[in-house]
Amino acid sequence: MVINIKSDHFFLIKFSSKFTWKIKKVKKMEYTFTVRGHPNVTSMHRTTFEITKDTEIGLTADCIIGVSSKVSMEDIPREMLDAIKNKRSKVTVKLETENSHDEIHGRGHEELTLDHPTDMVCRKSDFKCSRTLLINADKAACDLDKQLIKDLKHSRDLKVTIIVE
């Protein structure tokens, strides 16, 4: 299991409607951990993908791409979870195997509880429940890189990095 958290500070300069410059401090946070693929990964779901602490999945679990996670939302630092609970936050999930990678972009929201003990779900829709990590994702399980899915079907490790800006 690999767990890292990294935080970078930078400034975003915005031009206001009154022709004055405003400077806003923005914080970028990263959290990285590793899960495993599973022979039953089908990656067919059209609106979500999921990472779970469960060790086994059936063929009908078409949204689950990673199992045996040692990390749940309870383990993500509170500062990062608070940032995700802002509807202006941009949330990126990077997925990496030994042969491939993919990147998913979505949004946070103040109605997310981020407290499910086993599952993290990224959704194309704006549906919110305790399992939801991000909403309005630009990809679901069926959209992920095919080589990445092939690696996961062979139970290879999957490095997951969550980035919040």
Protein Blocks (a to p, Z undefined) as FASTA:
>chain_A
ZZdddddddddddddfkopacddddddddddddddddfklnolafkbccddfbfbdcfkl
mmbmbghiabdfklpcfklmmmmmpckbccddddddfkbccdddddddfkbnolafkbcc
ddfblcdcfklmbghiabdfklpcfklmmmmmnopacddddddZZ
